[in-house]
Amino acid sequence: MSGIFDEELREQLAQARAALELARADGDLDGVQAYEGRISGLIRMAAKHGITLPHTTDEENGES
């Protein structure tokens, strides 16, 4: 079960990163803020469950 959870978190993180880049490209400041928060939340959730996701300090702090 944890393998499925790990995989789902990784997929959601990849999707949030892609959406963040699109929001930046579109100049959507609200979208940027929302996706930065989503990325940060996914990283925290993973850590809470003992899953290490590669990330930057900025992503962890919601400032990617």
Secondary structure as the mmCIF struct_conf table of DSSP 4:
data_model
#
loop_
_struct_conf.conf_type_id
_struct_conf.id
_struct_conf.beg_label_comp_id
_struct_conf.beg_label_asym_id
_struct_conf.beg_label_seq_id
_struct_conf.end_label_comp_id
_struct_conf.end_label_asym_id
_struct_conf.end_label_seq_id
HELX_RH_AL_P HELX_RH_AL_P1 SER A 2 ASP A 26
TURN_TY1_P TURN_TY1_P1 GLY A 27 GLY A 27
HELX_RH_AL_P HELX_RH_AL_P2 LEU A 29 LYS A 48
TURN_TY1_P TURN_TY1_P2 HIS A 49 GLY A 50
HELX_RH_AL_P HELX_RH_AL_P3 THR A 57 GLU A 60
TURN_TY1_P TURN_TY1_P3 ASN A 61 GLY A 62
#
